[in-house]
Amino acid sequence: MKYETVIGLEVHAQALTKTKIFCGCSTQFGAPPNSHVCPICLGLPGVLPVLNRDVVELGIRAGIATHCKIAPYSRFARKNYFYPDLPKGYQVSMFELPLTEQGFVEIFTPSEKGGKKIGLTRIHMEEDAGKNIHDGIEEGSLVDLNRAGVPLLEIVSEPEISSGEEAVAYLKALRAILIYAGVSDADMEKGNFRCDANISIRPVGSSKLGTRSEIKNMNSFRFVQKAIAYEILRQEEILEEGGRVIQETRLWNEKKGMTFPMRSKEQAHDYRYFPEPDLVPINIDEAWIARVKNALPELPDAKRKRFIKTYELPDYDATILVSSQALADFFEEAVSVYPKAKIVSNWVMGDLLRELNQENKGIAEAPIKAKQLAAMLQLIEDGTISGKIAKIVFEEMVKTGKDAAQIIKEKGLTQVSDEGALGEIVDTVIAANPKEVEAYRGGKKKLMGFFIGQMMRQTGGKANPGKVNVLLKEKLDQPS
């Protein structure tokens, strides 16, 4: 039997605030364990939480940026469960009255030409739990409560994702939106953007959803794609053998490349939700929504459309370039100096990103600046260096951070364009290869590539290709 996959994602993004959601403790990452805690985020008896207004505003920003409806009235709820890293024995979250609902994120993949909209069920605010530490502990575990009370936005998608490829495209698009909008830094290494994936399969053509498994707390695009692929195969094998998929929560083990059971999947009633009695409901008027909307910067989708229209870039180029605000800014700064957008795009997406990926660096860590790249491209256009020499110059720029002009001067890489000097070398090449000359004049015109290669060898790759081609053709086309 053939199956189709149905995936819904729950993303937890840390709101970009200096203090926690219900107290004044710092959200700074990397502090000594249990140093950013107070009676409120420790859940000690008799304390009262106070809502951080900035978290609400960032939630509104996230909702507007993802085309959601902002609820005029929402409220917090207690989600009751106990783990060692949740001191109160309950988490303050939202249930029946979330902050925003009914939005979407548009994704682009090679298999989805023209894009696909993934619906958002809701975005709500909640507090994070602490962190259990098991590794390196011989007996028991340690608990760090610095994260307890850190503000999270939980962003829940509709079950409209059909593959691991689409899931990663959705996560990348959502992450870019949150960063552009200033909602979250979405730093995955710090746990500020993590994902739970609900995965089920069903026979092709069926409208009934299959039993789902939830894979918890993945903070890597690669892990998400691999975990989904494994889980699909696991469920297919169970069904093909006549078994039944159990609804449960599972964990991804990267070392073994497998998911493992964690616990049976709870339902909403298992958490015994009820309205949080210590916090008043939230009322959001149209004026507040308008202020937030007007303060939003240009978001990825709008920037992508502008890049296509203004710079006449292919959709693929524009999608890649706007995936990171820093990358888009780098591109636009380079184009402001060297206004040939497609050439700039080719170098940024090709040579620059390849170098950065090899070093596992982001565009902010690029060893060359946008204006340096633009200046090098101008030297190619001016005929100072050839495209081939430019590759050598670029590599040296990446290594040293020096300007192209300085490298060209130091290494003597200026392109040879003098027709007299090139003509003498052409004569030498022709004289040294009589058999090839005869074959060329006999009709094997593809040998032109051979002669150009010989010219480049003679000049150390510095000969002007355009002039070499003209001079060779003039000499070779002469009757013997």
C-alpha positions as CSV (number, residue, x, y, z in Angstrom):
1,M,0.0,0.0,0.0
2,K,1.2,3.5,-0.7
3,Y,1.0,6.1,2.1
4,E,1.1,9.9,2.3
5,T,2.7,11.8,5.2
6,V,0.9,14.4,7.3
7,I,3.1,16.6,9.5
8,G,2.3,19.4,11.9
9,L,5.0,21.3,13.7
10,E,5.0,23.1,17.1
11,V,7.8,25.6,17.3
12,H,9.0,27.2,20.5
13,A,10.8,30.5,19.9
14,Q,12.3,32.5,22.8
15,A,11.0,36.0,22.8
16,L,13.7,38.6,22.5
17,T,13.4,40.2,25.9
18,K,16.0,41.1,28.6
19,T,13.9,39.7,31.4
20,K,11.6,36.7,32.0
21,I,7.9,36.6,31.3
22,F,6.6,37.0,34.8
23,C,9.6,38.4,36.8
24,G,12.6,40.6,36.5
25,C,15.2,37.9,36.2
26,S,17.7,38.0,33.3
27,T,17.2,35.9,30.2
28,Q,20.9,36.1,29.3
29,F,22.4,32.8,28.0
30,G,25.4,31.1,29.6
31,A,25.2,32.3,33.1
32,P,26.2,30.0,36.0
33,P,23.5,27.4,36.8
34,N,20.6,28.7,39.0
35,S,22.0,32.3,39.1
36,H,19.1,33.9,37.2
37,V,16.3,32.8,39.5
38,C,14.0,34.4,42.1
39,P,11.0,33.4,44.2
40,I,8.6,34.0,41.3
41,C,10.3,31.8,38.6
42,L,11.1,29.2,41.3
43,G,7.4,29.0,42.1
44,L,7.8,29.6,45.8
45,P,4.6,29.9,47.9
46,G,2.9,33.2,48.2
47,V,4.5,34.9,45.1
48,L,2.5,36.6,42.3
49,P,3.6,36.8,38.7
50,V,3.6,40.1,36.8
51,L,3.3,39.9,33.0
52,N,6.1,41.4,30.9
53,R,4.4,43.7,28.4
54,D,7.3,43.3,25.9
55,V,6.4,39.6,25.5
56,V,2.9,40.5,24.5
57,E,4.1,43.0,22.0
58,L,6.5,40.6,20.5
59,G,3.7,38.0,20.3
60,I,1.6,40.6,18.4
61,R,4.5,41.3,16.1
62,A,4.8,37.5,15.4
63,G,1.1,37.3,14.7
64,I,1.0,40.2,12.2
65,A,4.2,39.0,10.5
66,T,2.6,35.6,9.9
67,H,-0.8,37.0,8.8
68,C,-2.6,35.9,12.0
69,K,-5.7,37.4,13.5
70,I,-4.8,39.1,16.8
71,A,-7.3,38.2,19.6
72,P,-8.8,41.3,21.3
73,Y,-9.2,39.2,24.4
74,S,-6.9,36.4,25.5
75,R,-5.8,34.8,28.8
76,F,-3.3,32.5,30.4
77,A,-4.0,29.0,31.7
78,R,-2.3,26.6,34.0
79,K,-1.0,23.4,32.3
80,N,-0.5,21.0,35.1
81,Y,2.3,18.4,35.0
82,F,5.4,17.7,37.1
83,Y,9.0,17.4,36.1
84,P,12.1,18.2,38.1
85,D,12.8,21.2,36.0
86,L,9.3,22.7,36.5
87,P,9.3,23.8,40.2
88,K,5.7,25.0,40.4
89,G,4.3,21.6,39.2
90,Y,2.5,23.6,36.4
91,Q,3.4,25.7,33.4
92,V,1.7,29.0,32.7
93,S,0.7,28.8,29.1
94,M,-2.5,29.5,27.1
95,F,-5.2,27.1,26.1
96,E,-8.7,28.0,24.9
97,L,-8.0,31.8,24.4
98,P,-4.6,32.2,22.6
99,L,-3.0,35.4,21.6
100,T,-3.3,34.9,17.8
101,E,-4.9,32.4,15.4
102,Q,-5.4,31.5,11.7
103,G,-2.2,32.7,10.0
104,F,0.1,31.2,7.4
105,V,3.7,30.9,6.4
106,E,4.5,30.5,2.7
107,I,7.3,28.1,1.7
108,F,9.2,27.5,-1.5
109,T,10.8,24.1,-2.4
110,P,12.0,22.6,-5.7
111,S,8.9,20.4,-5.7
112,E,6.5,23.3,-4.9
113,K,6.8,25.7,-7.7
114,G,5.0,28.9,-7.0
115,G,5.0,28.3,-3.2
116,K,2.7,26.6,-0.7
117,K,1.0,28.2,2.2
118,I,1.2,26.3,5.5
119,G,-1.6,27.3,7.9
120,L,-0.9,28.4,11.4
121,T,-3.4,27.2,14.0
122,R,-2.3,29.6,16.7
123,I,0.6,31.5,18.4
124,H,0.5,31.8,22.2
125,M,2.7,32.8,25.0
126,E,4.1,30.6,27.7
127,E,7.0,30.2,30.1
128,D,9.9,27.8,29.6
129,A,10.9,25.1,32.0
130,G,14.4,24.6,33.4
131,K,16.9,22.1,32.1
132,N,17.8,18.7,33.4
133,I,21.4,17.7,33.1
134,H,22.2,14.0,32.9
135,D,25.5,13.8,30.9
136,G,28.6,13.2,33.0
137,I,26.6,12.6,36.2
138,E,27.2,9.2,37.8
139,E,24.3,9.2,40.1
140,G,21.0,11.2,39.6
141,S,20.7,14.3,37.6
142,L,21.3,18.1,38.0
143,V,18.7,20.8,37.4
144,D,19.5,24.3,36.1
145,L,16.5,26.6,36.5
146,N,17.9,29.7,34.7
147,R,15.5,29.0,31.8
148,A,12.5,28.6,34.1
149,G,10.2,31.5,33.2
150,V,12.0,32.5,30.0
151,P,9.3,33.8,27.6
152,L,8.4,31.5,24.7
153,L,6.1,31.9,21.8
154,E,4.6,28.6,20.8
155,I,3.8,28.6,17.1
156,V,1.5,25.7,16.0
157,S,1.1,24.8,12.3
158,E,-1.8,23.0,10.7
159,P,-1.1,19.4,9.7
160,E,-0.4,20.5,6.1
161,I,3.2,19.6,5.7
162,S,3.9,16.6,3.5
163,S,7.6,15.8,3.8
164,G,10.8,16.4,5.6
165,E,11.8,18.8,2.8
166,E,8.7,20.9,3.4
167,A,9.2,20.8,7.1
168,V,12.7,22.2,6.8
169,A,11.5,24.9,4.3
170,Y,8.7,25.9,6.8
171,L,11.1,26.1,9.7
172,K,13.6,28.2,7.7
173,A,10.9,30.5,6.5
174,L,9.4,30.9,10.0
175,R,12.8,31.5,11.6
176,A,13.6,34.2,9.0
177,I,10.3,36.0,9.7
178,L,10.9,36.0,13.5
179,I,14.4,37.3,13.1
180,Y,13.4,40.0,10.5
181,A,10.5,41.1,12.8
182,G,12.8,41.4,15.8
183,V,10.7,38.8,17.7
184,S,13.4,36.3,18.4
185,D,17.1,35.8,17.7
186,A,16.0,32.2,16.9
187,D,19.5,30.9,17.9
188,M,19.1,27.2,17.5
189,E,22.4,26.3,19.3
190,K,21.2,28.1,22.4
191,G,17.8,26.4,22.3
192,N,16.0,29.6,21.3
193,F,14.2,28.0,18.4
194,R,13.3,24.4,18.7
195,C,10.7,22.1,17.2
196,D,8.3,19.3,18.1
197,A,7.1,17.3,15.0
198,N,3.8,15.5,14.9
199,I,4.0,12.8,12.2
200,S,1.4,10.4,10.9
201,I,0.8,8.5,7.7
202,R,-2.3,7.4,5.9
203,P,-3.2,5.5,2.7
204,V,-3.0,7.8,-0.3
205,G,-6.4,9.3,-1.0
206,S,-7.7,8.9,2.5
207,S,-9.1,11.9,4.4
208,K,-8.8,10.3,7.8
209,L,-5.6,11.2,9.8
210,G,-3.5,8.4,11.0
211,T,-2.2,7.9,14.6
212,R,0.6,10.4,15.2
213,S,3.9,10.3,17.0
214,E,5.4,13.4,18.4
215,I,9.2,13.9,18.2
216,K,10.3,16.4,20.9
217,N,12.8,19.2,21.1
218,M,14.8,19.2,17.9
219,N,17.0,22.2,17.4
220,S,18.6,21.4,14.0
221,F,17.1,21.5,10.5
222,R,19.2,18.4,9.7
223,F,17.9,16.5,12.7
224,V,14.3,17.4,11.8
225,Q,14.6,16.1,8.3
226,K,16.4,12.9,9.4
227,A,14.0,12.2,12.2
228,I,10.9,12.7,10.0
229,A,12.4,10.3,7.4
230,Y,13.1,7.7,10.0
231,E,9.6,8.0,11.6
232,I,7.8,7.7,8.3
233,L,9.7,4.4,7.5
234,R,9.0,3.2,11.1
235,Q,5.3,3.7,10.8
236,E,5.1,2.3,7.3
237,E,6.8,-0.9,8.5
238,I,4.4,-1.3,11.4
239,L,1.4,-0.9,9.2
240,E,2.7,-3.2,6.5
241,E,3.3,-5.9,9.1
242,G,-0.3,-5.5,10.3
243,G,0.5,-3.7,13.5
244,R,-0.9,-0.5,15.0
245,V,0.9,2.8,15.5
246,I,0.8,3.9,19.1
247,Q,0.2,7.6,19.9
248,E,3.3,8.6,21.9
249,T,6.1,11.1,22.4
250,R,9.5,10.0,21.1
251,L,13.0,11.4,21.1
252,W,15.5,11.6,18.2
253,N,18.8,9.9,18.9
254,E,21.3,11.4,16.4
255,K,24.1,8.9,17.2
256,K,21.9,5.9,16.4
257,G,19.8,7.6,13.7
258,M,16.6,6.5,15.4
259,T,13.6,7.7,17.4
260,F,12.9,6.2,20.8
261,P,9.8,6.2,23.0
262,M,9.7,8.8,25.8
263,R,6.2,8.5,27.1
264,S,2.6,7.9,26.0
265,K,1.2,11.0,24.3
266,E,-0.9,13.1,26.7
267,Q,-4.2,14.7,25.6
268,A,-5.3,18.2,26.6
269,H,-7.5,16.8,29.4
270,D,-4.4,15.1,30.9
271,Y,-3.0,18.5,31.7
272,R,-6.1,19.7,33.6
273,Y,-6.0,23.2,32.1
274,F,-7.8,26.0,33.9
275,P,-7.6,29.8,33.7
276,E,-4.5,31.2,35.5
277,P,-6.0,32.9,38.6
278,D,-3.0,35.0,39.3
279,L,-3.0,36.9,36.0
280,V,-5.7,39.1,34.5
281,P,-6.9,38.6,31.0
282,I,-5.2,40.5,28.2
283,N,-7.1,43.1,26.2
284,I,-5.5,44.3,22.9
285,D,-7.2,47.2,21.1
286,E,-6.9,48.1,17.4
287,A,-4.6,51.1,18.2
288,W,-2.0,48.8,19.8
289,I,-2.1,46.4,16.8
290,A,-1.8,49.4,14.4
291,R,1.3,50.7,16.3
292,V,3.0,47.4,16.2
293,K,2.1,46.9,12.5
294,N,3.5,50.3,11.5
295,A,6.8,49.6,13.3
296,L,7.5,46.3,11.5
297,P,10.4,46.3,9.0
298,E,10.3,44.9,5.5
299,L,9.7,41.2,6.0
300,P,11.2,38.3,3.9
301,D,8.2,37.8,1.6
302,A,8.0,41.5,0.7
303,K,11.7,41.7,0.3
304,R,11.8,38.7,-2.0
305,K,9.1,40.2,-4.2
306,R,11.0,43.5,-4.3
307,F,14.3,41.8,-5.2
308,I,12.5,40.0,-8.1
309,K,11.0,43.3,-9.4
310,T,13.8,45.8,-8.7
311,Y,16.8,43.7,-9.5
312,E,15.2,41.3,-12.0
313,L,16.5,38.3,-10.1
314,P,15.1,34.8,-10.6
315,D,12.7,33.6,-7.9
316,Y,15.3,31.1,-6.7
317,D,18.0,33.7,-6.2
318,A,15.7,36.1,-4.4
319,T,14.4,33.3,-2.1
320,I,18.0,32.4,-1.1
321,L,19.2,36.0,-0.6
322,V,16.3,37.0,1.7
323,S,16.5,33.8,3.8
324,S,18.8,35.8,6.1
325,Q,18.5,39.5,6.8
326,A,22.3,39.9,7.0
327,L,22.7,38.1,3.6
328,A,20.1,40.4,2.0
329,D,21.8,43.5,3.4
330,F,25.2,42.2,2.1
331,F,23.8,41.7,-1.4
332,E,22.1,45.2,-1.5
333,E,25.2,46.9,-0.2
334,A,27.3,45.2,-3.0
335,V,24.7,46.1,-5.6
336,S,24.8,49.8,-4.5
337,V,28.5,49.8,-5.5
338,Y,28.4,47.4,-8.5
339,P,24.8,47.7,-10.0
340,K,24.7,44.4,-11.9
341,A,22.5,42.4,-9.6
342,K,22.6,39.0,-11.2
343,I,26.4,39.0,-11.3
344,V,26.5,40.0,-7.6
345,S,23.9,37.3,-6.8
346,N,26.0,34.6,-8.6
347,W,29.1,35.4,-6.6
348,V,27.3,35.7,-3.2
349,M,25.3,32.5,-3.7
350,G,28.1,30.6,-5.2
351,D,31.6,31.5,-4.1
352,L,30.9,33.4,-0.9
353,L,28.3,31.1,0.6
354,R,30.4,28.0,-0.4
355,E,33.4,29.5,1.5
356,L,31.3,30.3,4.5
357,N,29.6,26.9,4.6
358,Q,33.0,25.2,4.5
359,E,34.0,27.1,7.6
360,N,30.6,26.8,9.2
361,K,30.2,30.6,9.4
362,G,27.3,32.9,8.9
363,I,27.4,36.0,6.6
364,A,28.1,38.2,9.6
365,E,31.4,36.4,9.9
366,A,32.4,36.8,6.3
367,P,36.1,37.8,6.0
368,I,35.3,40.2,3.1
369,K,32.9,43.1,3.0
370,A,30.2,43.7,0.5
371,K,32.1,46.7,-1.0
372,Q,35.2,44.6,-1.4
373,L,33.3,42.1,-3.4
374,A,31.8,44.8,-5.5
375,A,35.2,46.4,-6.2
376,M,36.6,43.0,-7.4
377,L,33.6,42.6,-9.8
378,Q,34.3,46.1,-11.2
379,L,38.0,45.0,-11.8
380,I,36.7,42.1,-13.9
381,E,34.4,44.4,-15.9
382,D,37.3,46.9,-16.4
383,G,39.5,44.1,-17.8
384,T,42.0,44.4,-15.0
385,I,41.6,40.7,-14.2
386,S,39.9,37.8,-16.0
387,G,37.1,35.8,-14.4
388,K,39.5,32.9,-13.9
389,I,42.0,35.1,-12.1
390,A,39.2,36.6,-10.1
391,K,38.6,33.2,-8.5
392,I,42.2,33.2,-7.3
393,V,41.9,36.8,-6.1
394,F,38.7,36.0,-4.3
395,E,40.2,33.0,-2.4
396,E,43.1,35.2,-1.3
397,M,40.6,37.9,-0.2
398,V,38.8,35.3,2.0
399,K,42.1,34.2,3.5
400,T,43.6,37.6,4.2
401,G,40.7,40.1,4.2
402,K,42.8,42.3,1.8
403,D,41.2,44.3,-1.1
404,A,41.3,42.8,-4.6
405,A,43.5,45.7,-5.9
406,Q,46.1,45.1,-3.3
407,I,46.3,41.3,-4.0
408,I,46.5,41.9,-7.7
409,K,49.4,44.3,-7.3
410,E,51.2,42.1,-4.8
411,K,50.9,38.9,-6.9
412,G,51.3,40.5,-10.3
413,L,47.9,39.2,-11.5
414,T,46.9,42.1,-13.8
415,Q,45.3,40.8,-17.0
416,V,47.4,41.0,-20.2
417,S,45.4,42.9,-22.7
418,D,48.2,44.4,-24.9
419,E,47.5,43.1,-28.4
420,G,51.1,43.4,-29.5
421,A,52.3,41.2,-26.6
422,L,49.5,38.8,-27.0
423,G,50.1,38.5,-30.8
424,E,53.6,37.4,-30.2
425,I,52.5,34.7,-27.8
426,V,49.8,33.6,-30.4
427,D,52.6,33.2,-33.0
428,T,54.6,31.1,-30.5
429,V,51.6,28.8,-29.7
430,I,50.8,28.3,-33.4
431,A,54.4,27.5,-34.3
432,A,54.6,25.0,-31.5
433,N,51.5,23.0,-32.5
434,P,51.6,22.5,-36.3
435,K,49.4,19.3,-36.2
436,E,46.7,20.9,-34.2
437,V,46.8,24.0,-36.5
438,E,46.4,21.7,-39.5
439,A,43.5,19.9,-37.9
440,Y,41.8,23.1,-37.0
441,R,42.1,24.4,-40.6
442,G,40.8,21.1,-41.8
443,G,37.5,21.7,-40.0
444,K,38.1,20.7,-36.3
445,K,37.0,24.1,-35.0
446,K,36.6,22.7,-31.4
447,L,40.4,22.8,-31.2
448,M,40.0,26.5,-30.5
449,G,39.6,25.5,-26.8
450,F,43.0,23.8,-27.0
451,F,44.7,26.9,-28.3
452,I,43.1,29.1,-25.7
453,G,44.3,26.8,-23.0
454,Q,47.9,27.0,-24.4
455,M,47.7,30.8,-24.3
456,M,46.5,30.7,-20.7
457,R,49.4,28.4,-19.8
458,Q,51.9,30.7,-21.5
459,T,50.5,33.7,-19.7
460,G,49.9,32.1,-16.3
461,G,46.1,32.6,-16.9
462,K,46.5,36.3,-17.2
463,A,45.7,36.8,-20.9
464,N,42.5,38.6,-21.7
465,P,40.2,35.8,-23.0
466,G,38.2,38.0,-25.3
467,K,41.3,39.4,-27.1
468,V,43.0,36.0,-27.1
469,N,40.0,34.5,-28.9
470,V,40.0,37.3,-31.6
471,L,43.7,37.1,-32.2
472,L,43.8,33.3,-32.4
473,K,40.8,33.2,-34.8
474,E,42.5,35.8,-37.1
475,K,45.7,33.8,-37.2
476,L,44.2,30.3,-37.4
477,D,41.7,31.3,-40.1
478,Q,44.5,32.5,-42.4
479,P,45.3,30.1,-45.2
480,S,48.4,28.1,-44.6
